Structure formats: structure tokens, C-alpha cells
Amino acid sequence: MTDEIIDNTARHRYELTVDGHTAHVDYERKPGTIRFIHTIVPEQLGGRGIGSKLAQHVLDEARRHGEKVIPQCPFIAAYIKKHQEYQDLVQA
């Protein structure tokens, strides 16, 4: 597995390609916030921790950019709930 997660700004999503399959987190950015809309992990990549790897990356990127997070995506919301160190990123 490559560790390279790219921010595909043209498609408004973070992408991780593994074994020819691309997992991604769709987002919408506005000044100071990022809304995570949907996380897709192809079934061929299921059970390999790829969704969690993406979630950690996108949340770390939001922190690095000083953005507040709107976790519309159920997967990202559940990840934040499980990993309290990201709770401060959630827009009140």
C-alpha cells in the first residue's frame, strides 16, 4: 500500500489508491471550514484500515490548515467520536 494520500482539489476529495482501487473522502471547503460529505472505500479494499487512514489524514490536514470540521459523513463523525483528540476540530 502506498502511503500517498492526495488532495484532488479538482474533484474536491482526498484520494488513496491501493491495488488499482481508489478510496476517497469527498469534501466542501469554505473559508475556515471543511465539510466532509462522504467516505468511499471500494469493497476490494475493505477490512484493511484504509477508511481510518483516510480519516486520520483528512483530520490532521484540517488541523494543519486551521480549519474547523463539519463531519456530515457518518464514517468521519464516528471516527471523531472514537478518537477524542479530534473533537476540538468540530465546528460548534
N, CA, C and O of each residue as an XYZ file, in Angstrom:
368
protein
N       0.855     -1.185      0.000
C       0.000      0.000      0.000
C       0.889      1.233      0.000
O       1.828      1.331      0.790
N       0.597      2.146     -0.865
C       1.302      3.419     -0.849
C       0.702      4.294      0.249
O      -0.489      4.205      0.546
N       1.518      5.115      0.831
C       1.021      5.986      1.890
C       0.598      7.338      1.356
O       0.221      8.220      2.128
N       0.654      7.516      0.043
C       0.396      8.829     -0.517
C      -1.093      9.101     -0.671
O      -1.774      8.517     -1.514
N      -1.569     10.001      0.165
C      -2.949     10.479      0.068
C      -2.862     11.844     -0.589
O      -2.140     12.724     -0.119
N      -3.595     12.016     -1.671
C      -3.527     13.284     -2.379
C      -4.828     14.061     -2.203
O      -5.906     13.485     -2.055
N      -4.693     15.378     -2.224
C      -5.852     16.267     -2.201
C      -6.162     16.611     -3.648
O      -5.510     17.467     -4.246
N      -7.155     15.944     -4.202
C      -7.564     16.189     -5.581
C      -8.546     17.357     -5.552
O      -9.759     17.159     -5.486
N      -8.014     18.564     -5.602
C      -8.851     19.765     -5.464
C      -9.843     19.909     -6.617
O     -10.920     20.476     -6.436
N      -9.497     19.409     -7.783
C     -10.410     19.490     -8.928
C     -11.681     18.677     -8.677
O     -12.759     19.038     -9.147
N     -11.545     17.579     -7.936
C     -12.698     16.716     -7.653
C     -13.206     16.886     -6.233
O     -14.152     16.209     -5.830
N     -12.589     17.786     -5.463
C     -12.993     18.069     -4.081
C     -12.989     16.810     -3.229
O     -13.974     16.470     -2.572
N     -11.845     16.127     -3.262
C     -11.747     14.919     -2.450
C     -10.287     14.554     -2.186
O      -9.392     14.848     -2.978
N     -10.087     13.907     -1.049
C      -8.799     13.301     -0.735
C      -8.861     11.871     -1.247
O      -9.877     11.195     -1.085
N      -7.770     11.405     -1.868
C      -7.759     10.094     -2.503
C      -6.565      9.263     -2.046
O      -5.472      9.782     -1.818
N      -6.801      7.971     -1.921
C      -5.757      6.994     -1.652
C      -5.993      5.819     -2.598
O      -7.031      5.160     -2.535
N      -5.027      5.565     -3.471
C      -5.150      4.471     -4.430
C      -4.296      3.303     -3.960
O      -3.105      3.444     -3.684
N      -4.944      2.141     -3.876
C      -4.292      0.911     -3.428
C      -4.705     -0.209     -4.384
O      -5.891     -0.405     -4.647
N      -3.731     -0.928     -4.892
C      -4.003     -2.062     -5.780
C      -4.962     -1.694     -6.912
O      -5.820     -2.492     -7.289
N      -4.813     -0.494     -7.445
C      -5.636     -0.055     -8.570
C      -7.027      0.423     -8.212
O      -7.810      0.751     -9.103
N      -7.359      0.471     -6.910
C      -8.671      0.938     -6.457
C      -8.479      2.221     -5.654
O      -7.535      2.337     -4.873
N      -9.369      3.171     -5.849
C      -9.236      4.456     -5.174
C     -10.316      4.639     -4.116
O     -11.513      4.607     -4.403
N      -9.856      4.831     -2.892
C     -10.739      5.205     -1.780
C     -10.670      6.721     -1.682
O      -9.651      7.322     -2.021
N     -11.763      7.348     -1.215
C     -11.727      8.808     -1.144
C     -12.688      9.353     -0.110
O     -13.649      8.701      0.299
N     -12.388     10.582      0.296
C     -13.261     11.358      1.187
C     -13.626     12.624      0.427
O     -12.759     13.439      0.109
N     -14.911     12.784      0.139
C     -15.401     13.980     -0.553
C     -15.572     15.110      0.449
O     -15.977     14.883      1.589
N     -15.261     16.326      0.020
C     -15.368     17.467      0.922
C     -15.868     18.720      0.213
O     -15.897     18.803     -1.015
N     -16.254     19.672      1.020
C     -16.621     21.008      0.549
C     -15.901     21.991      1.461
O     -16.055     21.941      2.681
N     -15.123     22.876      0.874
C     -14.381     23.873      1.659
C     -15.034     25.239      1.542
O     -15.471     25.655      0.469
N     -15.086     25.920      2.668
C     -15.453     27.332      2.730
C     -14.412     27.971      3.630
O     -13.745     27.260      4.382
N     -14.248     29.274      3.583
C     -13.209     29.884      4.408
C     -13.313     29.458      5.873
O     -14.318     29.703      6.540
N     -12.252     28.817      6.353
C     -12.175     28.416      7.752
C     -12.838     27.104      8.104
O     -12.726     26.648      9.242
N     -13.539     26.470      7.141
C     -14.204     25.192      7.442
C     -14.024     24.202      6.296
O     -13.791     24.571      5.144
N     -14.140     22.951      6.660
C     -14.191     21.876      5.671
C     -15.295     20.915      6.105
O     -15.317     20.433      7.237
N     -16.204     20.652      5.176
C     -17.309     19.723      5.419
C     -16.946     18.408      4.735
O     -16.750     18.355      3.520
N     -16.860     17.336      5.547
C     -16.605     16.017      4.986
C     -17.956     15.389      4.680
O     -18.754     15.129      5.580
N     -18.198     15.150      3.400
C     -19.506     14.756      2.911
C     -19.679     13.243      2.865
O     -20.716     12.722      3.274
N     -18.673     12.540      2.372
C     -18.849     11.109      2.131
C     -17.484     10.437      2.067
O     -16.530     11.006      1.534
N     -17.393      9.248      2.600
C     -16.185      8.436      2.500
C     -16.533      7.171      1.723
O     -17.514      6.491      2.024
N     -15.722      6.871      0.729
C     -15.920      5.687     -0.103
C     -14.659      4.839     -0.035
O     -13.563      5.315     -0.330
N     -14.824      3.581      0.355
C     -13.747      2.601      0.293
C     -14.291      1.432     -0.530
O     -15.215      0.745     -0.096
N     -13.723      1.208     -1.708
C     -14.202      0.092     -2.529
C     -14.150     -1.225     -1.757
O     -13.244     -1.443     -0.954
N     -15.107     -2.085     -1.999
C     -15.188     -3.339     -1.244
C     -13.919     -4.171     -1.370
O     -13.588     -4.934     -0.463
N     -13.209     -4.032     -2.480
C     -11.959     -4.770     -2.659
C     -10.904     -4.355     -1.623
O      -9.954     -5.094     -1.367
N     -11.080     -3.175     -1.034
C     -10.115     -2.666     -0.051
C     -10.643     -2.747      1.375
O      -9.956     -2.344      2.314
N     -11.842     -3.258      1.543
C     -12.460     -3.320      2.861
C     -11.652     -4.144      3.856
O     -10.974     -5.101      3.480
N     -11.731     -3.765      5.120
C     -11.089     -4.501      6.191
C      -9.592     -4.308      6.306
O      -8.916     -5.056      7.012
N      -9.074     -3.308      5.614
C      -7.621     -3.079      5.619
C      -7.235     -1.779      6.330
O      -6.073     -1.372      6.298
N      -8.205     -1.134      6.965
C      -7.911      0.092      7.699
C      -7.744      1.320      6.830
O      -7.251      2.348      7.292
N      -8.149      1.222      5.584
C      -7.954      2.331      4.654
C      -8.857      3.512      4.982
O      -8.433      4.663      4.885
N     -10.102      3.235      5.369
C     -11.006      4.325      5.759
C     -10.455      5.083      6.950
O     -10.514      6.312      6.982
N      -9.923      4.373      7.926
C      -9.354      5.028      9.109
C      -8.105      5.820      8.751
O      -7.885      6.908      9.283
N      -7.296      5.288      7.863
C      -6.097      6.005      7.415
C      -6.497      7.324      6.747
O      -5.889      8.365      6.996
N      -7.524      7.267      5.898
C      -8.020      8.482      5.250
C      -8.573      9.463      6.283
O      -8.279     10.658      6.233
N      -9.377      8.952      7.218
C      -9.980      9.828      8.234
C      -8.900     10.552      9.037
O      -8.979     11.764      9.237
N      -7.908      9.820      9.489
C      -6.833     10.440     10.264
C      -6.126     11.507      9.439
O      -5.836     12.594      9.938
N      -5.854     11.198      8.191
C      -5.153     12.148      7.326
C      -5.959     13.424      7.111
O      -5.427     14.525      7.253
N      -7.239     13.281      6.770
C      -8.029     14.484      6.466
C      -8.212     15.353      7.706
O      -8.248     16.579      7.608
N      -8.329     14.719      8.871
C      -8.478     15.494     10.108
C      -7.161     16.172     10.479
O      -7.161     17.311     10.946
N      -6.051     15.487     10.276
C      -4.743     16.115     10.521
C      -4.528     17.293      9.571
O      -3.984     18.323      9.967
N      -4.954     17.137      8.329
C      -4.839     18.235      7.358
C      -5.709     19.427      7.759
O      -5.279     20.575      7.649
N      -6.918     19.159      8.218
C      -7.794     20.248      8.672
C      -7.119     21.007      9.811
O      -7.129     22.238      9.831
N      -6.536     20.279     10.755
C      -5.835     20.924     11.871
C      -4.666     21.759     11.356
O      -4.477     22.901     11.776
N      -3.895     21.191     10.456
C      -2.723     21.889      9.904
C      -3.124     23.183      9.202
O      -2.389     24.169      9.250
N      -4.280     23.182      8.554
C      -4.764     24.364      7.836
C      -5.594     25.298      8.713
O      -6.064     26.334      8.243
N      -5.777     24.939      9.980
C      -6.560     25.782     10.883
C      -8.042     25.785     10.568
O      -8.734     26.763     10.855
N      -8.540     24.704      9.982
C      -9.946     24.627      9.602
C     -10.773     23.924     10.675
O     -10.297     23.007     11.343
N     -12.008     24.367     10.825
C     -12.990     23.657     11.633
C     -13.655     22.621     10.729
O     -13.753     22.811      9.516
N     -14.104     21.536     11.327
C     -14.643     20.401     10.583
C     -16.148     20.287     10.799
O     -16.644     20.420     11.918
N     -16.857     20.039      9.713
C     -18.274     19.701      9.760
C     -18.355     18.249      9.289
O     -18.288     17.983      8.089
N     -18.500     17.299     10.235
C     -18.463     15.882      9.878
C     -19.818     15.346      9.428
O     -20.454     14.573     10.144
N     -20.255     15.754      8.250
C     -21.527     15.282      7.695
C     -21.449     13.787      7.386
O     -22.448     13.078      7.511
N     -20.294     13.312      6.991
C     -20.087     11.899      6.680
C     -20.159     11.065      7.953
O     -19.426     11.340      8.903
N     -21.026     10.050      7.996
C     -21.141      9.220      9.195
C     -19.831      8.536      9.600
O     -19.558      8.374     10.789
N     -19.029      8.138      8.619
C     -17.762      7.482      8.943
C     -16.814      8.448      9.649
O     -16.208      8.091     10.660
N     -16.682      9.658      9.131
C     -15.803     10.654      9.751
C     -16.338     11.028     11.128
O     -15.562     11.162     12.074
N     -17.650     11.197     11.255
C     -18.249     11.527     12.554
C     -17.953     10.432     13.575
O     -17.611     10.733     14.718
N     -18.079      9.164     13.177
C     -17.794      8.047     14.082
C     -16.315      7.999     14.442
O     -15.959      7.675     15.575
N     -15.463      8.318     13.491
C     -14.019      8.320     13.754
C     -13.681      9.378     14.794
O     -12.893      9.125     15.705
N     -14.272     10.562     14.663
C     -14.036     11.637     15.633
C     -14.547     11.225     17.008
O     -13.892     11.479     18.019
N     -15.702     10.596     17.049
C     -16.260     10.164     18.333
C     -15.336      9.157     19.015
O     -15.172      9.187     20.234
N     -14.739      8.273     18.234
C     -13.838      7.257     18.768
C     -12.461      7.821     19.120
O     -11.786      7.299     20.008
N     -12.047      8.867     18.438
C     -10.726      9.475     18.630
C     -10.911     10.911     19.130
O     -10.902     11.862     18.348
N     -11.073     11.041     20.414
C     -11.402     12.319     21.045
C     -10.383     13.425     20.776
O     -10.703     14.604     20.927
N      -9.178     13.069     20.386
C      -8.164     14.092     20.098
C      -8.548     14.986     18.929
O      -7.918     16.020     18.706
N      -9.578     14.595     18.180
C     -10.043     15.401     17.053
C     -11.315     16.179     17.375
O     -11.782     16.962     16.548
N     -11.875     15.980     18.549
C     -13.151     16.618     18.932
C     -13.064     18.144     18.846
O     -14.045     18.797     18.491
N     -11.908     18.715     19.163
C     -11.767     20.182     19.144
C     -11.874     20.762     17.739
O     -12.054     21.970     17.587
N     -11.768     19.932     16.720
C     -11.873     20.424     15.334
C     -13.320     20.641     14.899
O     -13.581     21.390     13.958
N     -14.255     19.990     15.577
C     -15.650     20.035     15.155
C     -16.235     21.426     15.377
O     -16.146     21.988     16.469
N     -16.828     21.963     14.328
C     -17.441     23.284     14.411
C     -18.642     23.209     15.342
O     -19.512     22.350     15.199
N     -18.668     24.125     16.294
C     -19.755     24.135     17.286
C     -21.046     24.661     16.688
O     -22.061     24.738     17.381
